Amino acid sequence: MDILITLSPVELERLLITIESSQQVHRRNQYFLWSQGALQSFLPHDVLVFGHGEYGTPNFRCEVLARNNSWEDRALHGELNRLVQMMVDSWQNGGHLPRLFTAINDASNPGDCAISHALNRLGLGHALAHGAKEFPGDCSGFFVFMRMAEAPGRRHAYFAEMLMPYLHTTLHRMLQLEKTLPEHRL
């Protein structure tokens, strides 16, 4: 039986702040600050990976927003790209619903065992992955929240669905500005 998820008055206020502050994001450093600030109330994480481009093609690129720059290592970034592609596949095969991953292998879903193993091996802990299915081609957007303090649950999935339009629009606003003003990329 599905249980209705409701927001407290404080959560509603935080949601409005999160949505409103997303409108002020135009640059990569602002996206990072937004993801590490307002967005933390709903999807707490240490590492955010966003993918853009056409799913399943070489044009699909993953980028990392994290507090440290260890992800600039090419080998590590290659492993992360493979992990995100597995998550995209899981998301697409799972009906485009938010996917919840724990760093603990779950034998009930063999396809996700490889993802859990990779999260564990890379020290990325629990993760939540969700994308914008309504925007195929170069306008796609996929988001993976990693190193979540606790295993993500139904509330996290609900928040990911609710915030997806803002995550996606904000990402593409930033990417579009970077195309027109490349010197402003951080």
Disulfide bonds with the S-S distance in Angstrom:
none
